[in-house]
Structures are given as C-alpha cells and as structure tokens.
Amino acid sequence: MHHFQAQAGVFYGLGVGPGDPLLITLKAHQLIQCADVICYLANQIGTSQARDIAQHSIDSRNEPAKEVAIPMPMSTDRTAANAAYDLGAQQIAEQLKLGKSVVFLCEGDPLFFGSFSYLLERLSDAHECLVVPGISSVNGAASALKQPLTLLQESFVIMSGRHTDQQLTQALNNHDNVVIMKAGRARPRILALLHQTGRTEDANYLAYIGRENQQILTDVSRLANEEGPYFSLFVVLNKERNS
C-alpha cells in the first residue's frame, strides 16, 4: 500500500470522523503517524475530542510528536474564539517556519462546520495548506439510522441550532429531509419547531455518534425538553417515501 509522508513546512487539516477511531481514513492515520507536530483544540481542562478519537493513531507512532493544544473558550463569544484562533495560528506558523510538518485534528470533516476553516483563513496566504476529508457526523448519523439522507428528487438541507426560528421553520416546511447540527443548546426550541411544522414523527435524534455513549432516539417525543450535549443532531426524514 502507498505510504503517505508528511511534507516539511506543510499544514494539514485532518478529519478524524465522528467518533469511531476505525472511521479515520488511512491517509489521516498515516499523516498522524509521521507528522512532526500534532495540533488540536482543547477545552479548559486540556481534553480534546479530536485527540481522543485519534488516540490509537498517535499511540502507534514510532516516536512521540510535539503536541500543540489550542485552548478554546466554551463561550459563544466570537471575540474570545478569534483571539484563540489568532494565538493558535501563530503557534502553528512558528512550527511551519522551522520546516516542521503540522497536522491539525478535526472531528468529522475539516471544512464542514470545522474549526480548521478559521486556521486556514489565517495561514493559507503564507503557508502551504492541505486537507484530508473526514466522515462527517451527518454521514455517521445516516449510517447509524440505516436510512438514506436523500433519494431521487428529495431535497436535503443542513441547518444548525444557531439558525433562527424563522430559518428553521422555513427549512422544515420546504425540504423533504433536514439535518439540524449543533442541536444541544437549541434542543427545546427545535422540539417546539418540529411540533409546529408537524414533523415530530419524521425526526430522529442522535448524540455522540460512533462513540461508546452513542444515543439514538427515533421517537423524539420521548426526549426531555431541556438542553442536550454539544455533539447531538436531529435528522428529519420524509416518512412518506416508503408509502
């Protein structure tokens, strides 16, 4: 099998998939094994979901890598987040200037709601950046449900819990199939909108896809009307397709 080597001075965004370490691509796995520097976002206590997913790939290296954890504040304040990305980009640029290869680990896919996009924006003018796609939580959810996301002429849209009531209502009314990402904080609001648009029965709820604590609910009326985890989404599918 062709073995992929990390190039000196190149910044790689690697998708590590939705949670199951076996869903990391061979290309991402090989880059994690040979890159000089491994980088990821971490929370206040220093843990990183992306690093946890890639743990096996990191452990199977011949020698330890230098690791750069970018601390990310969990607030919704963009100013704090932008400052964290500025600092992270600076640390990555320092390593690239030394001729090091740097991989950045991203849950799911790097360019799909990914933090990598913000680093790419800051680094791509001065440095070579490459991307290895990953399996997104949307594809992971469809696999877990064993349900097609789209068939034939069905329309499909991806929304986020950060969209307004009006935007979400419009999507639920106008599209056969709707995925609502980042549903945690917005869960009570989304449940209300599903009810209002008559789509409660079409909806499925998934959290921590591909992880040991994976949760799948095909009857969302049983879901507690309170905030849920960050790694959760709703998959609303056209129930009439089978009739």
Backbone bond lengths (Angstrom), bond angles and torsions (degrees), N, CA, C in turn:
res aa  C-N    CA-C-N  psi(-1)  N-CA   C-N-CA  omega(-1)  CA-C   N-CA-C  phi
1 M - - - 1.452 - - 1.518 110.03 -
2 H 1.331 116.22 140.88 1.468 121.17 179.68 1.525 109.88 -63.16
3 H 1.329 116.43 128.51 1.457 118.96 179.36 1.515 109.50 -102.08
4 F 1.317 114.84 130.45 1.451 121.00 -173.40 1.526 110.17 -95.22
5 Q 1.307 117.64 127.30 1.472 121.40 -179.62 1.521 110.83 -105.82
6 A 1.323 116.48 139.10 1.466 120.68 176.59 1.529 109.14 -73.36
7 Q 1.328 117.00 133.86 1.469 121.82 -178.58 1.524 111.25 -88.15
8 A 1.326 115.49 143.92 1.468 121.11 179.81 1.529 110.78 -60.64
9 G 1.317 116.12 136.25 1.465 121.33 175.05 1.516 115.08 72.18
10 V 1.335 117.19 13.69 1.472 120.24 179.96 1.535 109.81 -107.20
11 F 1.338 115.12 139.84 1.465 122.49 178.48 1.524 108.84 -102.72
12 Y 1.338 116.40 120.92 1.463 121.98 -177.39 1.530 110.61 -111.61
13 G 1.326 116.16 129.47 1.463 120.55 169.41 1.510 107.82 -94.70
14 L 1.329 117.17 119.58 1.474 120.76 -176.33 1.520 110.76 -113.45
15 G 1.321 116.34 124.44 1.458 119.46 171.84 1.515 109.26 -81.71
16 V 1.343 116.75 127.82 1.477 119.07 179.72 1.532 111.81 -106.15
17 G 1.343 116.47 9.81 1.459 120.04 174.93 1.520 113.35 82.76
18 P 1.340 115.93 -179.38 1.466 120.30 -171.06 1.531 115.64 -78.74
19 G 1.310 118.61 -12.24 1.474 116.85 179.80 1.521 115.04 159.76
20 D 1.318 117.29 -36.94 1.462 120.59 178.55 1.536 107.91 -76.55
21 P 1.350 117.74 118.46 1.461 120.20 -177.65 1.529 113.44 -58.15
22 L 1.339 117.47 -24.05 1.463 120.57 179.78 1.526 111.89 -74.14
23 L 1.342 117.22 -9.85 1.465 120.29 177.76 1.528 112.12 -92.54
24 I 1.328 117.11 10.27 1.469 120.36 171.58 1.531 106.85 -77.21
25 T 1.331 117.67 134.79 1.470 119.38 179.45 1.529 110.04 -68.54
26 L 1.323 116.04 157.31 1.462 120.83 176.76 1.522 110.83 -59.57
27 K 1.326 116.15 -36.74 1.463 120.49 -178.37 1.536 110.58 -64.60
28 A 1.327 115.69 -46.32 1.470 119.31 178.56 1.530 110.31 -63.39
29 H 1.333 116.38 -42.99 1.462 121.86 179.80 1.536 110.78 -58.70
30 Q 1.326 115.81 -45.79 1.470 119.41 -179.28 1.525 111.67 -65.72
31 L 1.317 117.14 -38.30 1.469 120.23 178.72 1.528 111.50 -67.29
32 I 1.339 116.75 -38.87 1.471 120.24 177.37 1.530 109.58 -62.78
33 Q 1.325 115.57 -35.66 1.461 119.56 -177.88 1.533 113.53 -71.10
34 C 1.348 116.59 -26.79 1.469 116.54 -173.38 1.531 115.32 -117.70
35 A 1.331 118.87 -8.42 1.474 119.77 -177.43 1.528 110.77 -67.80
36 D 1.335 115.97 151.18 1.472 120.56 178.66 1.524 111.35 -72.11
37 V 1.339 115.45 -38.49 1.470 120.20 -173.79 1.530 109.80 -129.55
38 I 1.337 115.29 134.10 1.466 120.98 176.62 1.522 107.87 -114.84
39 C 1.326 114.38 127.05 1.451 120.85 -172.43 1.527 109.95 -125.25
40 Y 1.328 118.13 149.29 1.469 121.78 -180.00 1.522 108.85 -165.35
41 L 1.318 115.80 162.79 1.464 120.79 174.02 1.520 108.19 -81.85
42 A 1.324 116.55 143.92 1.460 120.60 177.32 1.525 109.35 -132.89
43 N 1.324 116.05 153.24 1.463 119.02 177.01 1.531 110.05 -85.47
44 Q 1.329 116.22 -174.53 1.475 120.51 -175.33 1.525 113.55 -56.09
45 I 1.335 116.07 -34.80 1.470 117.42 -177.74 1.532 112.37 -92.70
46 G 1.339 114.77 9.37 1.471 118.71 171.66 1.511 115.62 87.26
47 T 1.341 117.97 5.94 1.464 118.02 178.42 1.532 110.15 -91.89
48 S 1.327 114.86 149.92 1.447 121.66 -177.03 1.520 108.94 -135.60
49 Q 1.332 116.00 122.27 1.471 120.25 178.84 1.535 110.48 -60.92
50 A 1.340 115.84 -42.76 1.470 119.28 -177.48 1.529 110.30 -63.28
51 R 1.343 116.30 -40.42 1.468 119.35 179.01 1.528 110.39 -66.14
52 D 1.323 116.90 -40.56 1.468 120.62 179.04 1.529 111.07 -58.22
53 I 1.342 116.28 -42.45 1.466 120.45 -179.93 1.536 109.87 -63.43
54 A 1.343 115.55 -38.64 1.475 120.54 -175.43 1.533 113.14 -89.97
55 Q 1.320 116.88 7.58 1.474 121.68 -174.71 1.533 112.87 -50.71
56 H 1.325 116.26 -45.75 1.471 119.44 -177.47 1.531 111.03 -63.54
57 S 1.332 116.30 -42.34 1.468 120.40 179.54 1.528 110.68 -63.91
58 I 1.335 116.21 -37.75 1.475 120.77 179.35 1.534 109.95 -68.87
59 D 1.338 115.35 -42.50 1.473 120.05 -178.55 1.527 112.92 -66.92
60 S 1.346 116.74 -24.75 1.464 118.14 -176.58 1.540 113.11 -89.37
61 R 1.334 116.42 11.73 1.466 120.59 176.35 1.532 110.48 -71.67
62 N 1.323 116.03 153.71 1.472 119.29 176.47 1.523 111.19 -71.24
63 E 1.323 116.21 -35.41 1.468 119.63 177.24 1.526 108.57 -140.94
64 P 1.328 117.58 152.45 1.466 119.67 -177.21 1.532 112.03 -63.62
65 A 1.326 115.15 148.29 1.470 120.48 177.13 1.519 109.02 -93.66
66 K 1.309 116.61 160.65 1.458 119.93 167.08 1.532 105.10 -73.90
67 E 1.326 117.27 134.46 1.465 119.90 179.89 1.523 110.67 -114.82
68 V 1.322 115.52 136.97 1.463 121.23 176.65 1.521 107.81 -121.20
69 A 1.341 115.37 111.48 1.466 120.05 177.41 1.522 107.90 -97.12
70 I 1.328 116.29 126.27 1.465 120.40 178.20 1.528 107.41 -97.13
71 P 1.338 117.62 110.65 1.471 118.59 -178.36 1.531 110.90 -70.24
72 M 1.318 115.63 127.05 1.463 120.52 -177.47 1.523 110.20 -115.49
73 P 1.334 117.85 119.17 1.470 119.46 177.89 1.532 109.67 -65.94
74 M 1.317 116.87 141.11 1.464 119.87 -175.05 1.535 113.41 -85.15
75 S 1.332 117.25 3.86 1.467 119.00 179.91 1.524 109.57 -74.81
76 T 1.332 116.05 165.84 1.461 119.77 178.89 1.532 110.38 -87.58
77 D 1.329 115.45 3.59 1.462 120.83 -178.54 1.526 111.04 -69.67
78 R 1.340 116.88 114.94 1.466 120.75 -177.21 1.518 112.45 -68.51
79 T 1.330 117.08 -28.75 1.476 119.87 -179.15 1.521 110.19 -61.32
80 A 1.339 115.81 -45.44 1.474 120.99 179.48 1.527 110.20 -65.01
81 A 1.331 116.03 -41.23 1.474 120.07 179.85 1.527 110.27 -64.78
82 N 1.329 116.94 -44.54 1.469 120.34 179.96 1.522 111.92 -61.76
83 A 1.323 116.49 -38.37 1.471 120.55 177.56 1.529 110.00 -63.67
84 A 1.342 116.48 -38.94 1.473 121.05 178.54 1.531 110.61 -65.88
85 Y 1.337 117.39 -40.94 1.470 120.57 178.13 1.533 111.02 -67.50
86 D 1.330 116.68 -37.65 1.478 120.81 177.47 1.525 109.93 -58.99
87 L 1.328 114.64 -48.23 1.465 120.40 -178.10 1.529 110.34 -65.85
88 G 1.352 116.15 -43.43 1.464 120.72 179.42 1.521 111.62 -60.91
89 A 1.336 116.17 -44.91 1.464 121.29 -179.89 1.528 110.56 -61.33
90 Q 1.324 115.34 -38.03 1.476 121.47 179.12 1.539 109.94 -63.35
91 Q 1.331 116.51 -45.66 1.478 121.34 179.95 1.533 111.01 -64.18
92 I 1.343 115.70 -39.96 1.470 120.29 179.28 1.531 109.97 -67.03
93 A 1.343 115.85 -44.40 1.473 120.86 -179.39 1.528 111.15 -59.02
94 E 1.339 116.43 -38.90 1.476 120.69 178.24 1.522 110.64 -58.45
95 Q 1.332 116.26 -43.78 1.473 120.90 -179.86 1.530 111.21 -68.33
96 L 1.328 116.55 -40.13 1.473 120.59 -179.98 1.529 110.68 -64.96
97 K 1.331 115.75 -37.92 1.473 119.98 179.40 1.525 111.22 -66.04
98 L 1.331 116.25 -27.42 1.471 120.52 176.96 1.535 110.99 -79.28
99 G 1.336 115.95 0.47 1.470 120.14 179.89 1.514 113.50 83.01
100 K 1.325 116.16 18.74 1.474 119.93 179.37 1.529 110.38 -86.11
101 S 1.318 115.95 150.04 1.470 119.75 170.71 1.530 106.92 -89.93
102 V 1.327 116.21 134.57 1.472 120.65 -176.19 1.523 109.60 -125.23
103 V 1.333 116.44 127.48 1.468 119.88 173.33 1.522 108.83 -109.74
104 F 1.329 115.12 138.84 1.464 121.04 176.62 1.519 107.74 -112.59
105 L 1.339 117.28 122.21 1.461 122.14 -175.71 1.527 110.45 -87.45
106 C 1.328 116.55 129.04 1.462 121.34 -179.52 1.516 109.47 -126.24
107 E 1.331 116.68 134.51 1.465 118.97 170.48 1.525 107.99 -62.31
108 G 1.320 116.25 147.80 1.464 119.27 178.73 1.510 111.90 62.74
109 D 1.323 115.95 -127.69 1.462 122.68 -178.84 1.527 109.43 -112.28
110 P 1.345 117.48 138.70 1.472 119.98 -173.77 1.526 115.23 -61.47
111 L 1.334 117.49 -29.49 1.465 119.29 -174.60 1.526 112.51 -108.99
112 F 1.327 116.03 15.03 1.460 120.88 178.16 1.524 107.74 -116.22
113 F 1.325 117.40 99.45 1.471 123.11 -173.48 1.526 110.89 54.36
114 G 1.327 117.45 29.28 1.462 119.70 -171.32 1.517 113.63 -98.22
115 S 1.324 115.09 145.23 1.467 121.30 177.32 1.529 110.66 -65.61
116 F 1.329 116.46 -22.18 1.466 120.45 179.07 1.531 111.16 -56.64
117 S 1.332 116.80 -34.90 1.474 121.30 -178.79 1.530 111.21 -54.84
118 Y 1.329 116.26 -38.95 1.475 120.69 -177.09 1.527 111.29 -72.60
119 L 1.321 116.19 -30.66 1.471 119.81 177.42 1.524 110.05 -78.13
120 L 1.325 116.21 -37.85 1.464 121.93 178.45 1.533 109.76 -58.55
121 E 1.320 114.23 -44.55 1.466 121.89 178.63 1.536 111.22 -56.17
122 R 1.329 115.43 -38.87 1.469 120.32 -175.96 1.524 113.32 -83.85
123 L 1.339 117.35 -22.08 1.467 119.98 -172.11 1.527 115.59 -112.36
124 S 1.336 117.68 -19.87 1.469 119.38 -168.74 1.534 114.30 -67.83
125 D 1.322 118.46 -23.74 1.468 119.51 179.33 1.530 111.82 -67.58
126 A 1.330 115.72 -38.78 1.466 119.53 -173.14 1.532 114.01 -101.62
127 H 1.338 117.72 -14.75 1.472 119.80 -172.99 1.520 111.17 -134.95
128 E 1.328 115.25 152.63 1.463 118.50 175.21 1.524 108.75 -75.57
129 C 1.330 116.35 127.88 1.460 121.42 -179.53 1.524 109.18 -124.07
130 L 1.315 117.04 134.24 1.462 122.20 178.50 1.528 109.02 -127.02
131 V 1.319 115.46 154.02 1.467 119.73 -175.73 1.523 110.51 -126.32
132 V 1.334 115.82 135.43 1.464 121.66 172.96 1.526 106.71 -111.31
133 P 1.342 117.82 113.39 1.464 119.06 -176.15 1.518 111.83 -64.86
134 G 1.328 115.11 156.30 1.463 120.01 178.72 1.513 109.64 -131.15
135 I 1.323 116.08 166.36 1.464 120.85 177.58 1.525 108.02 -76.50
136 S 1.340 116.23 125.07 1.462 119.06 -177.25 1.527 110.69 -83.03
137 S 1.330 116.21 165.46 1.467 120.68 178.04 1.529 111.15 -64.40
138 V 1.342 116.32 -24.08 1.472 120.11 178.23 1.525 109.67 -66.00
139 N 1.333 116.87 -46.48 1.472 120.78 177.21 1.521 110.24 -67.76
140 G 1.335 115.99 -37.60 1.461 120.18 177.35 1.519 111.31 -61.70
141 A 1.334 116.31 -39.24 1.469 121.41 -179.13 1.525 111.01 -66.40
142 A 1.340 116.34 -44.55 1.469 120.11 179.47 1.529 110.33 -60.61
143 S 1.335 115.49 -41.16 1.475 119.79 179.52 1.519 110.91 -64.49
144 A 1.343 116.19 -42.84 1.467 120.16 -179.24 1.533 110.70 -64.96
145 L 1.345 116.67 -36.04 1.469 120.86 179.83 1.525 112.25 -82.13
146 K 1.346 115.78 -16.66 1.468 122.38 -173.69 1.535 110.19 54.86
147 Q 1.336 114.53 43.78 1.463 121.93 -179.28 1.520 109.18 -129.97
148 P 1.352 118.02 136.36 1.462 118.88 176.70 1.528 111.56 -67.37
149 L 1.315 115.79 140.41 1.470 120.02 176.19 1.518 110.53 -74.84
150 T 1.326 116.34 -34.33 1.463 120.38 177.86 1.518 109.38 -147.60
151 L 1.307 115.45 147.46 1.466 122.49 174.57 1.515 108.74 -136.06
152 L 1.325 116.59 140.13 1.463 121.84 173.11 1.518 112.75 46.75
153 Q 1.342 117.11 -115.34 1.464 119.09 -174.89 1.520 113.27 -99.03
154 E 1.314 117.62 13.87 1.463 119.13 178.77 1.526 109.78 -64.10
155 S 1.313 115.28 142.66 1.467 118.79 176.57 1.526 109.00 -94.35
156 F 1.295 114.98 150.09 1.470 121.21 -172.64 1.525 108.98 -139.43
157 V 1.314 116.39 132.24 1.462 119.39 179.85 1.529 109.14 -138.22
158 I 1.330 115.13 145.61 1.463 120.26 176.28 1.519 108.42 -111.81
159 M 1.318 115.58 123.64 1.459 122.10 179.40 1.521 108.67 -117.84
160 S 1.318 115.35 178.44 1.453 119.48 178.88 1.518 108.27 -134.64
161 G 1.329 116.45 153.66 1.464 121.59 177.30 1.518 112.15 -59.91
162 R 1.329 116.28 -11.41 1.468 120.01 179.04 1.525 112.05 -84.97
163 H 1.333 117.55 -9.23 1.464 120.09 176.79 1.533 110.22 -72.11
164 T 1.320 115.69 157.62 1.469 120.20 -178.31 1.526 110.72 -75.15
165 D 1.338 115.86 165.60 1.467 121.40 176.33 1.526 110.14 -55.06
166 Q 1.325 115.00 -43.55 1.464 121.00 -177.36 1.537 110.87 -62.37
167 Q 1.340 116.21 -44.24 1.471 120.57 -179.57 1.527 111.10 -65.34
168 L 1.334 116.02 -42.12 1.462 119.73 -179.08 1.529 111.08 -68.57
169 T 1.325 116.46 -41.11 1.470 121.24 178.23 1.522 110.31 -60.34
170 Q 1.320 115.65 -44.18 1.463 121.92 179.57 1.538 110.38 -59.84
171 A 1.328 115.86 -45.27 1.471 120.80 -179.68 1.531 110.46 -63.48
172 L 1.330 116.63 -44.40 1.469 120.62 -177.87 1.528 111.39 -67.93
173 N 1.322 116.92 -32.06 1.465 120.42 179.14 1.529 112.45 -79.12
174 N 1.338 116.81 -32.44 1.470 120.33 -169.62 1.528 115.27 -100.98
175 H 1.331 117.88 -11.48 1.469 119.10 -176.22 1.524 111.59 -123.41
176 D 1.344 114.52 145.06 1.466 119.67 178.86 1.524 110.49 -63.44
177 N 1.334 114.39 -48.23 1.461 120.53 -172.74 1.524 110.26 -125.63
178 V 1.331 115.57 130.18 1.470 121.09 -176.35 1.525 109.02 -133.39
179 V 1.325 115.51 129.77 1.465 119.34 170.24 1.521 107.28 -107.47
180 I 1.324 116.65 130.48 1.470 120.29 176.40 1.524 108.06 -112.54
181 M 1.331 114.90 106.50 1.466 122.55 -178.56 1.522 110.38 -80.78
182 K 1.327 115.59 170.14 1.471 122.11 174.16 1.530 110.08 45.11
183 A 1.322 113.95 55.87 1.471 119.79 -171.05 1.520 113.48 -90.88
184 G 1.320 117.53 -4.16 1.471 121.25 -172.00 1.517 115.71 -50.89
185 R 1.327 115.74 -68.78 1.466 119.57 -176.99 1.522 112.53 -65.87
186 A 1.331 115.81 -29.84 1.471 120.80 -174.75 1.526 112.81 -89.19
187 R 1.328 117.41 5.12 1.470 119.82 -171.98 1.536 114.38 -53.61
188 P 1.342 120.18 -48.47 1.473 118.97 -179.88 1.536 111.66 -60.81
189 R 1.312 116.20 -39.41 1.467 122.55 179.88 1.527 110.38 -64.57
190 I 1.340 116.18 -43.71 1.470 120.71 -179.44 1.531 110.36 -65.23
191 L 1.332 117.03 -41.57 1.467 120.38 178.98 1.530 110.32 -60.78
192 A 1.334 116.40 -40.61 1.472 120.79 178.72 1.529 110.84 -64.77
193 L 1.333 116.63 -41.54 1.477 120.87 -178.94 1.533 111.35 -68.93
194 L 1.334 116.86 -36.12 1.468 120.51 176.59 1.531 109.41 -61.88
195 H 1.341 115.19 -41.51 1.461 120.64 179.44 1.536 110.40 -64.05
196 Q 1.331 115.15 -46.78 1.473 120.76 -178.24 1.528 112.87 -62.05
197 T 1.328 116.06 -35.67 1.475 119.20 -177.60 1.534 111.50 -91.75
198 G 1.328 116.73 3.93 1.464 120.88 178.35 1.516 113.82 70.03
199 R 1.354 116.81 28.71 1.466 118.54 -175.08 1.537 113.77 -116.88
200 T 1.324 115.53 15.99 1.472 119.28 179.22 1.530 111.50 -56.25
201 E 1.334 116.08 -42.54 1.478 119.95 -177.58 1.525 112.96 -70.47
202 D 1.334 116.48 -21.80 1.472 120.90 179.03 1.528 111.99 -80.74
203 A 1.330 115.84 -13.39 1.472 119.94 -167.08 1.529 113.69 -92.15
204 N 1.327 114.19 144.20 1.467 122.78 171.88 1.520 106.83 -124.84
205 Y 1.328 115.68 150.11 1.464 119.67 -179.66 1.524 108.41 -124.66
206 L 1.338 116.00 130.59 1.468 119.84 179.34 1.520 110.34 -131.67
207 A 1.311 115.46 140.99 1.469 120.68 175.94 1.523 108.87 -133.39
208 Y 1.327 116.24 148.25 1.476 123.21 176.81 1.534 112.05 50.03
209 I 1.321 115.75 52.21 1.472 120.83 -176.77 1.537 111.06 -61.14
210 G 1.314 115.74 132.41 1.465 120.98 176.09 1.521 113.44 76.61
211 R 1.329 116.92 9.11 1.476 119.60 177.80 1.521 109.34 -111.36
212 E 1.313 116.38 170.69 1.468 119.56 -175.91 1.527 111.91 -62.87
213 N 1.346 116.08 -31.80 1.471 119.51 -178.61 1.533 112.19 -96.11
214 Q 1.341 116.35 27.56 1.470 121.28 -179.94 1.528 110.78 -55.76
215 Q 1.321 114.01 138.67 1.463 120.80 -179.25 1.530 108.19 -128.20
216 I 1.331 117.10 130.02 1.466 120.84 176.61 1.525 108.44 -130.44
217 L 1.319 115.89 123.40 1.464 120.54 176.11 1.518 108.64 -122.01
218 T 1.346 116.68 117.53 1.460 118.96 178.53 1.527 110.66 -92.67
219 D 1.351 116.50 -5.86 1.468 120.95 174.77 1.525 107.73 -121.53
220 V 1.343 115.81 94.98 1.473 118.88 -173.24 1.521 112.80 -75.31
221 S 1.340 117.15 -8.67 1.466 118.55 176.65 1.537 110.11 -67.98
222 R 1.329 116.60 -15.66 1.473 121.02 178.63 1.530 111.89 -89.18
223 L 1.342 115.96 -0.81 1.466 120.84 -175.59 1.522 110.12 -80.66
224 A 1.335 116.89 133.75 1.468 120.90 178.29 1.529 109.67 -61.59
225 N 1.319 116.07 138.39 1.463 121.88 -176.51 1.534 110.20 -83.15
226 E 1.326 114.97 62.28 1.472 120.49 -178.69 1.521 108.74 -145.99
227 E 1.319 115.67 170.72 1.470 119.49 -179.32 1.524 110.77 -61.75
228 G 1.334 115.76 147.15 1.463 120.58 -179.52 1.517 110.58 -118.48
229 P 1.325 117.47 -175.59 1.466 120.72 -179.30 1.529 112.43 -68.68
230 Y 1.313 115.83 156.01 1.465 122.62 179.10 1.530 110.84 -58.16
231 F 1.341 116.59 -42.70 1.470 120.56 -176.98 1.529 110.65 -85.79
232 S 1.329 115.38 67.90 1.461 119.56 179.67 1.515 108.97 -143.88
233 L 1.320 115.54 153.47 1.463 119.16 178.27 1.526 110.78 -152.02
234 F 1.334 114.28 160.90 1.460 121.97 174.18 1.525 108.65 -107.71
235 V 1.325 115.73 136.36 1.468 121.04 174.64 1.523 106.53 -118.75
236 V 1.319 115.92 112.17 1.464 122.10 -176.59 1.524 107.58 -106.74
237 L 1.328 116.15 115.40 1.472 120.23 -173.34 1.528 111.67 -119.09
238 N 1.295 115.37 146.08 1.450 122.90 179.33 1.540 109.73 -63.57
239 K 1.320 117.14 103.75 1.469 121.16 -176.42 1.521 112.40 -71.22
240 E 1.334 115.78 -18.15 1.466 119.10 -175.73 1.526 113.01 -79.61
241 R 1.334 116.29 -5.95 1.481 118.52 -175.46 1.522 111.99 -62.83
242 N 1.352 117.26 -27.68 1.466 119.67 -176.58 1.528 113.52 -87.56
243 S 1.332 115.17 -13.13 1.462 116.52 -174.13 1.518 111.91 -82.37
